[in-house]
Amino acid sequence: MYLAHKGYKVANVPLVKGIAPAGGAVPDRPEKIVALIIDPKRLVEIRTSRLITMGQSTRGSYADYQQVEDELAYCKQLYRRHPEWMVINVTNKSVEEAASDIMRRMDSLAIE
């Protein structure tokens, strides 16, 4: 939403282990794909907080550390198969910092 507000045409395509990414969202220029990665411990913290805020149990697989590690391993495997994708580690970044990194990359592609 932050990037769209800044005028970029963007799509958020969630990666789910065992389900192929939505093919219709892949641009003609795969170098415009930005893949996000995060430390598993931090993602568990975020998910646990989200569940608590929603009044849900934190005992399910959504915030389970091993489940999160498996999901991230799947993402890393996919990213290795696509070296043309830009990968950004968002573990210690705000939305604005991550968006700034993405905008710099996209702006440099427009110049090429």
C-alpha positions in Angstrom: 0.0 0.0 0.0 2.9 2.4 0.8 4.4 1.9 -2.7 1.0 2.2 -4.4 0.5 5.5 -2.6 3.8 6.6 -4.0 2.6 5.9 -7.5 4.1 2.4 -8.1 2.0 -0.3 -9.7 2.5 -3.2 -7.2 1.0 -6.5 -6.1 1.6 -8.5 -3.0 1.8 -12.1 -3.8 1.9 -14.3 -0.7 4.1 -17.4 -0.9 2.5 -20.5 0.5 4.5 -23.7 0.8 3.0 -26.3 -1.6 1.1 -23.8 -3.7 2.7 -22.2 -6.8 2.8 -18.4 -6.8 0.1 -16.7 -8.8 1.4 -16.7 -12.4 -0.7 -13.7 -13.5 1.1 -11.4 -11.1 4.6 -11.9 -12.6 5.6 -8.9 -14.7 7.2 -9.1 -18.2 10.5 -8.0 -16.6 11.2 -10.5 -13.7 14.0 -8.2 -12.4 11.1 -6.0 -11.2 10.1 -8.7 -8.7 11.1 -7.9 -5.1 11.2 -10.8 -2.7 11.1 -10.2 1.0 12.8 -12.3 3.7 12.8 -12.0 7.5 14.4 -13.6 10.4 12.2 -16.5 11.7 12.3 -15.4 15.3 11.1 -11.9 14.3 8.3 -13.3 12.1 7.2 -15.5 15.0 7.1 -12.4 17.3 5.0 -10.5 14.7 2.6 -13.3 14.1 2.2 -14.0 17.8 1.4 -10.3 18.4 -1.1 -10.3 15.6 -2.8 -13.4 17.0 -3.0 -11.8 20.5 -4.4 -8.6 19.0 -7.1 -10.6 17.2 -7.9 -12.6 20.3 -6.8 -15.8 18.8 -4.8 -18.7 20.3 -1.0 -18.6 19.7 -0.7 -22.4 19.8 -1.5 -23.1 16.1 1.0 -23.5 13.3 0.8 -19.8 12.2 3.2 -18.7 14.9 5.0 -22.0 15.4 8.8 -21.5 15.1 9.4 -24.7 13.1 6.5 -24.0 10.7 7.9 -20.5 10.1 11.4 -21.8 9.5 9.9 -24.3 7.0 8.0 -21.5 5.2 11.2 -19.3 5.0 13.2 -22.2 3.7 10.7 -22.7 1.0 11.0 -19.0 0.1 14.8 -19.1 0.1 14.7 -22.1 -2.2 12.3 -20.2 -4.6 14.5 -17.1 -4.5 17.6 -19.1 -5.4 15.9 -20.4 -8.5 15.3 -16.8 -9.5 18.5 -14.8 -9.1 17.1 -12.0 -11.2 14.7 -11.1 -8.3 15.8 -8.5 -5.8 15.7 -9.9 -2.2 15.3 -7.6 0.7 15.8 -8.6 4.3 13.1 -6.7 6.2 14.0 -8.1 9.7 15.1 -4.7 11.1 13.4 -2.4 8.6 10.4 -0.3 8.9 7.9 -0.3 6.0 9.3 3.0 4.9 12.9 1.8 4.9 12.0 -1.3 2.9 10.0 0.8 0.4 12.9 3.2 0.0 15.1 0.3 -0.9 12.6 -1.0 -3.4 12.0 2.5 -4.9 15.8 3.0 -5.4 16.0 -0.3 -7.3 12.9 0.3 -9.4 14.1 3.9 -10.3 17.5 2.5 -11.4 15.8 0.0 -13.7 13.8 2.8 -15.3 17.0 4.5 -16.2 18.5 1.4 -17.8 
